[in-house]
């Protein structure tokens, strides 16, 4: 049994299923796709996003 996952592939598959679903199932699958997408993001991008958000929040205050 393979335990390797491709988060980007899983996100795309969940969005395809969401497009075919309705109601609460559609919302659940969209949330699942977003979670997989978050896992697929590059950690370096995460760091850049959080630092730019922090600087943006500092300017607002």
PyMOL Python script that loads the backbone (N, CA, C, O; Angstrom):
from pymol import cmd

cmd.read_pdbstr("""\
ATOM      1  N   UNK A   1       0.842  -1.184   0.000  1.00  0.00           N
ATOM      2  CA  UNK A   1       0.000   0.000   0.000  1.00  0.00           C
ATOM      3  C   UNK A   1       0.888   1.248   0.000  1.00  0.00           C
ATOM      4  O   UNK A   1       1.837   1.341   0.778  1.00  0.00           O
ATOM      5  N   UNK A   2       0.583   2.170  -0.846  1.00  0.00           N
ATOM      6  CA  UNK A   2       1.352   3.399  -0.966  1.00  0.00           C
ATOM      7  C   UNK A   2       0.764   4.467  -0.040  1.00  0.00           C
ATOM      8  O   UNK A   2      -0.448   4.682  -0.015  1.00  0.00           O
ATOM      9  N   UNK A   3       1.629   5.124   0.711  1.00  0.00           N
ATOM     10  CA  UNK A   3       1.159   6.181   1.614  1.00  0.00           C
ATOM     11  C   UNK A   3       1.576   7.565   1.137  1.00  0.00           C
ATOM     12  O   UNK A   3       1.415   8.547   1.861  1.00  0.00           O
ATOM     13  N   UNK A   4       2.110   7.645  -0.071  1.00  0.00           N
ATOM     14  CA  UNK A   4       2.516   8.931  -0.633  1.00  0.00           C
ATOM     15  C   UNK A   4       1.295   9.614  -1.252  1.00  0.00           C
ATOM     16  O   UNK A   4       0.521   8.989  -1.977  1.00  0.00           O
ATOM     17  N   UNK A   5       1.137  10.898  -0.957  1.00  0.00           N
ATOM     18  CA  UNK A   5       0.051  11.694  -1.530  1.00  0.00           C
ATOM     19  C   UNK A   5       0.647  12.881  -2.264  1.00  0.00           C
ATOM     20  O   UNK A   5       1.670  13.435  -1.863  1.00  0.00           O
ATOM     21  N   UNK A   6      -0.012  13.254  -3.340  1.00  0.00           N
ATOM     22  CA  UNK A   6       0.332  14.470  -4.063  1.00  0.00           C
ATOM     23  C   UNK A   6      -0.753  15.493  -3.710  1.00  0.00           C
ATOM     24  O   UNK A   6      -1.852  15.439  -4.261  1.00  0.00           O
ATOM     25  N   UNK A   7      -0.455  16.422  -2.802  1.00  0.00           N
ATOM     26  CA  UNK A   7      -1.488  17.354  -2.347  1.00  0.00           C
ATOM     27  C   UNK A   7      -2.136  18.144  -3.485  1.00  0.00           C
ATOM     28  O   UNK A   7      -3.340  18.395  -3.448  1.00  0.00           O
ATOM     29  N   UNK A   8      -1.364  18.534  -4.482  1.00  0.00           N
ATOM     30  CA  UNK A   8      -1.929  19.298  -5.598  1.00  0.00           C
ATOM     31  C   UNK A   8      -2.938  18.448  -6.363  1.00  0.00           C
ATOM     32  O   UNK A   8      -4.013  18.927  -6.726  1.00  0.00           O
ATOM     33  N   UNK A   9      -2.591  17.200  -6.603  1.00  0.00           N
ATOM     34  CA  UNK A   9      -3.495  16.287  -7.303  1.00  0.00           C
ATOM     35  C   UNK A   9      -4.768  16.065  -6.481  1.00  0.00           C
ATOM     36  O   UNK A   9      -5.871  16.064  -7.030  1.00  0.00           O
ATOM     37  N   UNK A  10      -4.617  15.880  -5.181  1.00  0.00           N
ATOM     38  CA  UNK A  10      -5.772  15.678  -4.305  1.00  0.00           C
ATOM     39  C   UNK A  10      -6.670  16.916  -4.289  1.00  0.00           C
ATOM     40  O   UNK A  10      -7.895  16.790  -4.281  1.00  0.00           O
ATOM     41  N   UNK A  11      -6.071  18.111  -4.285  1.00  0.00           N
ATOM     42  CA  UNK A  11      -6.848  19.352  -4.306  1.00  0.00           C
ATOM     43  C   UNK A  11      -7.656  19.455  -5.598  1.00  0.00           C
ATOM     44  O   UNK A  11      -8.833  19.814  -5.572  1.00  0.00           O
ATOM     45  N   UNK A  12      -7.027  19.144  -6.714  1.00  0.00           N
ATOM     46  CA  UNK A  12      -7.716  19.207  -8.004  1.00  0.00           C
ATOM     47  C   UNK A  12      -8.850  18.192  -8.066  1.00  0.00           C
ATOM     48  O   UNK A  12      -9.928  18.495  -8.577  1.00  0.00           O
ATOM     49  N   UNK A  13      -8.613  16.985  -7.549  1.00  0.00           N
ATOM     50  CA  UNK A  13      -9.641  15.950  -7.551  1.00  0.00           C
ATOM     51  C   UNK A  13     -10.831  16.372  -6.679  1.00  0.00           C
ATOM     52  O   UNK A  13     -11.982  16.151  -7.056  1.00  0.00           O
ATOM     53  N   UNK A  14     -10.563  16.965  -5.536  1.00  0.00           N
ATOM     54  CA  UNK A  14     -11.640  17.411  -4.656  1.00  0.00           C
ATOM     55  C   UNK A  14     -12.454  18.522  -5.314  1.00  0.00           C
ATOM     56  O   UNK A  14     -13.676  18.558  -5.170  1.00  0.00           O
ATOM     57  N   UNK A  15     -11.794  19.427  -6.032  1.00  0.00           N
ATOM     58  CA  UNK A  15     -12.526  20.505  -6.706  1.00  0.00           C
ATOM     59  C   UNK A  15     -13.388  19.953  -7.841  1.00  0.00           C
ATOM     60  O   UNK A  15     -14.494  20.443  -8.073  1.00  0.00           O
ATOM     61  N   UNK A  16     -12.896  18.948  -8.542  1.00  0.00           N
ATOM     62  CA  UNK A  16     -13.709  18.325  -9.596  1.00  0.00           C
ATOM     63  C   UNK A  16     -14.938  17.668  -9.000  1.00  0.00           C
ATOM     64  O   UNK A  16     -16.032  17.768  -9.555  1.00  0.00           O
ATOM     65  N   UNK A  17     -14.762  16.986  -7.857  1.00  0.00           N
ATOM     66  CA  UNK A  17     -15.914  16.364  -7.197  1.00  0.00           C
ATOM     67  C   UNK A  17     -16.870  17.435  -6.684  1.00  0.00           C
ATOM     68  O   UNK A  17     -18.086  17.252  -6.735  1.00  0.00           O
ATOM     69  N   UNK A  18     -16.334  18.551  -6.191  1.00  0.00           N
ATOM     70  CA  UNK A  18     -17.181  19.632  -5.681  1.00  0.00           C
ATOM     71  C   UNK A  18     -18.027  20.226  -6.807  1.00  0.00           C
ATOM     72  O   UNK A  18     -19.187  20.578  -6.594  1.00  0.00           O
ATOM     73  N   UNK A  19     -17.455  20.335  -7.988  1.00  0.00           N
ATOM     74  CA  UNK A  19     -18.188  20.900  -9.123  1.00  0.00           C
ATOM     75  C   UNK A  19     -19.399  20.046  -9.486  1.00  0.00           C
ATOM     76  O   UNK A  19     -20.389  20.556 -10.012  1.00  0.00           O
ATOM     77  N   UNK A  20     -19.321  18.757  -9.207  1.00  0.00           N
ATOM     78  CA  UNK A  20     -20.421  17.844  -9.521  1.00  0.00           C
ATOM     79  C   UNK A  20     -21.401  17.696  -8.359  1.00  0.00           C
ATOM     80  O   UNK A  20     -22.493  17.159  -8.544  1.00  0.00           O
ATOM     81  N   UNK A  21     -21.035  18.156  -7.178  1.00  0.00           N
ATOM     82  CA  UNK A  21     -21.858  17.981  -5.986  1.00  0.00           C
ATOM     83  C   UNK A  21     -22.807  19.159  -5.794  1.00  0.00           C
ATOM     84  O   UNK A  21     -22.740  20.164  -6.503  1.00  0.00           O
ATOM     85  N   UNK A  22     -23.690  19.001  -4.813  1.00  0.00           N
ATOM     86  CA  UNK A  22     -24.634  20.067  -4.489  1.00  0.00           C
ATOM     87  C   UNK A  22     -24.702  20.263  -2.986  1.00  0.00           C
ATOM     88  O   UNK A  22     -24.394  19.357  -2.213  1.00  0.00           O
ATOM     89  N   UNK A  23     -25.106  21.453  -2.585  1.00  0.00           N
ATOM     90  CA  UNK A  23     -25.391  21.737  -1.182  1.00  0.00           C
ATOM     91  C   UNK A  23     -24.216  21.563  -0.242  1.00  0.00           C
ATOM     92  O   UNK A  23     -23.102  22.013  -0.513  1.00  0.00           O
ATOM     93  N   UNK A  24     -24.493  20.895   0.871  1.00  0.00           N
ATOM     94  CA  UNK A  24     -23.493  20.717   1.925  1.00  0.00           C
ATOM     95  C   UNK A  24     -22.308  19.885   1.436  1.00  0.00           C
ATOM     96  O   UNK A  24     -21.173  20.119   1.852  1.00  0.00           O
ATOM     97  N   UNK A  25     -22.566  18.918   0.558  1.00  0.00           N
ATOM     98  CA  UNK A  25     -21.462  18.114   0.023  1.00  0.00           C
ATOM     99  C   UNK A  25     -20.500  18.980  -0.776  1.00  0.00           C
ATOM    100  O   UNK A  25     -19.283  18.812  -0.689  1.00  0.00           O
ATOM    101  N   UNK A  26     -21.047  19.904  -1.551  1.00  0.00           N
ATOM    102  CA  UNK A  26     -20.195  20.800  -2.346  1.00  0.00           C
ATOM    103  C   UNK A  26     -19.310  21.643  -1.430  1.00  0.00           C
ATOM    104  O   UNK A  26     -18.112  21.778  -1.678  1.00  0.00           O
ATOM    105  N   UNK A  27     -19.897  22.212  -0.370  1.00  0.00           N
ATOM    106  CA  UNK A  27     -19.137  23.042   0.556  1.00  0.00           C
ATOM    107  C   UNK A  27     -18.051  22.223   1.252  1.00  0.00           C
ATOM    108  O   UNK A  27     -16.921  22.687   1.403  1.00  0.00           O
ATOM    109  N   UNK A  28     -18.392  21.016   1.671  1.00  0.00           N
ATOM    110  CA  UNK A  28     -17.420  20.147   2.339  1.00  0.00           C
ATOM    111  C   UNK A  28     -16.253  19.824   1.406  1.00  0.00           C
ATOM    112  O   UNK A  28     -15.099  19.835   1.833  1.00  0.00           O
ATOM    113  N   UNK A  29     -16.545  19.539   0.144  1.00  0.00           N
ATOM    114  CA  UNK A  29     -15.485  19.205  -0.811  1.00  0.00           C
ATOM    115  C   UNK A  29     -14.629  20.425  -1.150  1.00  0.00           C
ATOM    116  O   UNK A  29     -13.427  20.288  -1.379  1.00  0.00           O
ATOM    117  N   UNK A  30     -15.225  21.602  -1.184  1.00  0.00           N
ATOM    118  CA  UNK A  30     -14.443  22.823  -1.412  1.00  0.00           C
ATOM    119  C   UNK A  30     -13.478  23.038  -0.249  1.00  0.00           C
ATOM    120  O   UNK A  30     -12.311  23.368  -0.459  1.00  0.00           O
ATOM    121  N   UNK A  31     -13.966  22.849   0.974  1.00  0.00           N
ATOM    122  CA  UNK A  31     -13.093  22.994   2.145  1.00  0.00           C
ATOM    123  C   UNK A  31     -11.970  21.962   2.124  1.00  0.00           C
ATOM    124  O   UNK A  31     -10.832  22.259   2.486  1.00  0.00           O
ATOM    125  N   UNK A  32     -12.305  20.748   1.696  1.00  0.00           N
ATOM    126  CA  UNK A  32     -11.282  19.704   1.576  1.00  0.00           C
ATOM    127  C   UNK A  32     -10.232  20.097   0.541  1.00  0.00           C
ATOM    128  O   UNK A  32      -9.035  19.926   0.775  1.00  0.00           O
ATOM    129  N   UNK A  33     -10.671  20.619  -0.597  1.00  0.00           N
ATOM    130  CA  UNK A  33      -9.740  21.041  -1.642  1.00  0.00           C
ATOM    131  C   UNK A  33      -8.835  22.158  -1.145  1.00  0.00           C
ATOM    132  O   UNK A  33      -7.639  22.167  -1.437  1.00  0.00           O
ATOM    133  N   UNK A  34      -9.399  23.099  -0.395  1.00  0.00           N
ATOM    134  CA  UNK A  34      -8.592  24.188   0.152  1.00  0.00           C
ATOM    135  C   UNK A  34      -7.546  23.659   1.139  1.00  0.00           C
ATOM    136  O   UNK A  34      -6.417  24.149   1.177  1.00  0.00           O
ATOM    137  N   UNK A  35      -7.924  22.670   1.925  1.00  0.00           N
ATOM    138  CA  UNK A  35      -6.969  22.079   2.868  1.00  0.00           C
ATOM    139  C   UNK A  35      -5.825  21.391   2.118  1.00  0.00           C
ATOM    140  O   UNK A  35      -4.660  21.543   2.486  1.00  0.00           O
ATOM    141  N   UNK A  36      -6.161  20.631   1.062  1.00  0.00           N
ATOM    142  CA  UNK A  36      -5.109  19.988   0.266  1.00  0.00           C
ATOM    143  C   UNK A  36      -4.224  21.041  -0.400  1.00  0.00           C
ATOM    144  O   UNK A  36      -3.006  20.882  -0.470  1.00  0.00           O
ATOM    145  N   UNK A  37      -4.843  22.114  -0.887  1.00  0.00           N
ATOM    146  CA  UNK A  37      -4.072  23.179  -1.540  1.00  0.00           C
ATOM    147  C   UNK A  37      -3.088  23.808  -0.553  1.00  0.00           C
ATOM    148  O   UNK A  37      -1.943  24.097  -0.902  1.00  0.00           O
ATOM    149  N   UNK A  38      -3.544  24.015   0.669  1.00  0.00           N
ATOM    150  CA  UNK A  38      -2.671  24.583   1.705  1.00  0.00           C
ATOM    151  C   UNK A  38      -1.467  23.663   1.943  1.00  0.00           C
ATOM    152  O   UNK A  38      -0.343  24.135   2.116  1.00  0.00           O
ATOM    153  N   UNK A  39      -1.711  22.356   1.950  1.00  0.00           N
ATOM    154  CA  UNK A  39      -0.612  21.399   2.130  1.00  0.00           C
ATOM    155  C   UNK A  39       0.356  21.423   0.945  1.00  0.00           C
ATOM    156  O   UNK A  39       1.550  21.167   1.102  1.00  0.00           O
ATOM    157  N   UNK A  40      -0.168  21.732  -0.232  1.00  0.00           N
ATOM    158  CA  UNK A  40       0.654  21.727  -1.443  1.00  0.00           C
ATOM    159  C   UNK A  40       1.543  22.959  -1.555  1.00  0.00           C
ATOM    160  O   UNK A  40       2.516  22.957  -2.309  1.00  0.00           O
ATOM    161  N   UNK A  41       1.213  24.012  -0.808  1.00  0.00           N
ATOM    162  CA  UNK A  41       1.981  25.253  -0.921  1.00  0.00           C
ATOM    163  C   UNK A  41       3.407  25.051  -0.439  1.00  0.00           C
ATOM    164  O   UNK A  41       3.676  24.265   0.469  1.00  0.00           O
ATOM    165  N   UNK A  42       4.299  25.773  -1.065  1.00  0.00           N
ATOM    166  CA  UNK A  42       5.715  25.741  -0.714  1.00  0.00           C
ATOM    167  C   UNK A  42       5.918  26.445   0.630  1.00  0.00           C
ATOM    168  O   UNK A  42       5.444  27.567   0.807  1.00  0.00           O
ATOM    169  N   UNK A  43       6.613  25.808   1.580  1.00  0.00           N
ATOM    170  CA  UNK A  43       6.849  26.447   2.880  1.00  0.00           C
ATOM    171  C   UNK A  43       7.515  27.824   2.768  1.00  0.00           C
ATOM    172  O   UNK A  43       7.270  28.690   3.607  1.00  0.00           O
ATOM    173  N   UNK A  44       8.334  28.034   1.770  1.00  0.00           N
ATOM    174  CA  UNK A  44       8.966  29.349   1.578  1.00  0.00           C
ATOM    175  C   UNK A  44       7.908  30.399   1.255  1.00  0.00           C
ATOM    176  O   UNK A  44       8.003  31.542   1.703  1.00  0.00           O
ATOM    177  N   UNK A  45       6.900  30.010   0.475  1.00  0.00           N
ATOM    178  CA  UNK A  45       5.803  30.922   0.174  1.00  0.00           C
ATOM    179  C   UNK A  45       5.015  31.247   1.437  1.00  0.00           C
ATOM    180  O   UNK A  45       4.593  32.386   1.633  1.00  0.00           O
ATOM    181  N   UNK A  46       4.819  30.259   2.282  1.00  0.00           N
ATOM    182  CA  UNK A  46       4.101  30.473   3.546  1.00  0.00           C
ATOM    183  C   UNK A  46       4.814  31.528   4.382  1.00  0.00           C
ATOM    184  O   UNK A  46       4.179  32.424   4.937  1.00  0.00           O
ATOM    185  N   UNK A  47       6.139  31.417   4.469  1.00  0.00           N
ATOM    186  CA  UNK A  47       6.905  32.366   5.272  1.00  0.00           C
ATOM    187  C   UNK A  47       6.779  33.780   4.692  1.00  0.00           C
ATOM    188  O   UNK A  47       6.614  34.750   5.431  1.00  0.00           O
ATOM    189  N   UNK A  48       6.858  33.880   3.385  1.00  0.00           N
ATOM    190  CA  UNK A  48       6.750  35.184   2.729  1.00  0.00           C
ATOM    191  C   UNK A  48       5.358  35.770   2.939  1.00  0.00           C
ATOM    192  O   UNK A  48       5.217  36.971   3.173  1.00  0.00           O
ATOM    193  N   UNK A  49       4.318  34.920   2.855  1.00  0.00           N
ATOM    194  CA  UNK A  49       2.952  35.397   3.057  1.00  0.00           C
ATOM    195  C   UNK A  49       2.748  35.899   4.473  1.00  0.00           C
ATOM    196  O   UNK A  49       2.138  36.949   4.673  1.00  0.00           O
ATOM    197  N   UNK A  50       3.244  35.170   5.454  1.00  0.00           N
ATOM    198  CA  UNK A  50       3.022  35.569   6.843  1.00  0.00           C
ATOM    199  C   UNK A  50       3.794  36.845   7.176  1.00  0.00           C
ATOM    200  O   UNK A  50       3.298  37.678   7.935  1.00  0.00           O
ATOM    201  N   UNK A  51       4.998  37.015   6.624  1.00  0.00           N
ATOM    202  CA  UNK A  51       5.753  38.227   6.914  1.00  0.00           C
ATOM    203  C   UNK A  51       5.134  39.432   6.214  1.00  0.00           C
ATOM    204  O   UNK A  51       5.144  40.530   6.770  1.00  0.00           O
ATOM    205  N   UNK A  52       4.601  39.257   5.016  1.00  0.00           N
ATOM    206  CA  UNK A  52       3.957  40.376   4.342  1.00  0.00           C
ATOM    207  C   UNK A  52       2.645  40.723   5.033  1.00  0.00           C
ATOM    208  O   UNK A  52       2.267  41.893   5.080  1.00  0.00           O
ATOM    209  N   UNK A  53       1.951  39.737   5.565  1.00  0.00           N
ATOM    210  CA  UNK A  53       0.717  39.999   6.311  1.00  0.00           C
ATOM    211  C   UNK A  53       1.031  40.754   7.591  1.00  0.00           C
ATOM    212  O   UNK A  53       0.304  41.671   7.973  1.00  0.00           O
ATOM    213  N   UNK A  54       2.111  40.370   8.251  1.00  0.00           N
ATOM    214  CA  UNK A  54       2.494  41.042   9.492  1.00  0.00           C
ATOM    215  C   UNK A  54       2.859  42.497   9.222  1.00  0.00           C
ATOM    216  O   UNK A  54       2.480  43.382   9.990  1.00  0.00           O
ATOM    217  N   UNK A  55       3.584  42.750   8.152  1.00  0.00           N
ATOM    218  CA  UNK A  55       3.949  44.130   7.843  1.00  0.00           C
ATOM    219  C   UNK A  55       2.719  44.928   7.431  1.00  0.00           C
ATOM    220  O   UNK A  55       2.624  46.119   7.727  1.00  0.00           O
ATOM    221  N   UNK A  56       1.782  44.284   6.752  1.00  0.00           N
ATOM    222  CA  UNK A  56       0.537  44.959   6.372  1.00  0.00           C
ATOM    223  C   UNK A  56      -0.259  45.325   7.617  1.00  0.00           C
ATOM    224  O   UNK A  56      -0.785  46.433   7.716  1.00  0.00           O
ATOM    225  N   UNK A  57      -0.348  44.394   8.572  1.00  0.00           N
ATOM    226  CA  UNK A  57      -1.086  44.649   9.811  1.00  0.00           C
ATOM    227  C   UNK A  57      -0.412  45.764  10.604  1.00  0.00           C
ATOM    228  O   UNK A  57      -1.101  46.563  11.237  1.00  0.00           O
ATOM    229  N   UNK A  58       0.913  45.836  10.585  1.00  0.00           N
ATOM    230  CA  UNK A  58       1.632  46.881  11.319  1.00  0.00           C
ATOM    231  C   UNK A  58       1.311  48.264  10.735  1.00  0.00           C
ATOM    232  O   UNK A  58       1.200  49.250  11.463  1.00  0.00           O
ATOM    233  N   UNK A  59       1.163  48.313   9.407  1.00  0.00           N
ATOM    234  CA  UNK A  59       0.828  49.596   8.772  1.00  0.00           C
ATOM    235  C   UNK A  59      -0.596  50.022   9.104  1.00  0.00           C
ATOM    236  O   UNK A  59      -0.876  51.215   9.218  1.00  0.00           O
ATOM    237  N   UNK A  60      -1.493  49.060   9.258  1.00  0.00           N
ATOM    238  CA  UNK A  60      -2.893  49.367   9.564  1.00  0.00           C
ATOM    239  C   UNK A  60      -3.004  49.934  10.969  1.00  0.00           C
ATOM    240  O   UNK A  60      -3.751  50.885  11.201  1.00  0.00           O
ATOM    241  N   UNK A  61      -2.270  49.359  11.901  1.00  0.00           N
ATOM    242  CA  UNK A  61      -2.326  49.803  13.292  1.00  0.00           C
ATOM    243  C   UNK A  61      -1.684  51.159  13.392  1.00  0.00           C
ATOM    244  O   UNK A  61      -1.618  51.732  14.480  1.00  0.00           O
TER     245      UNK A  61
END
""", "prot")
cmd.dss("prot")
cmd.show_as("cartoon", "prot")
cmd.util.cbc("prot")
cmd.orient("prot")
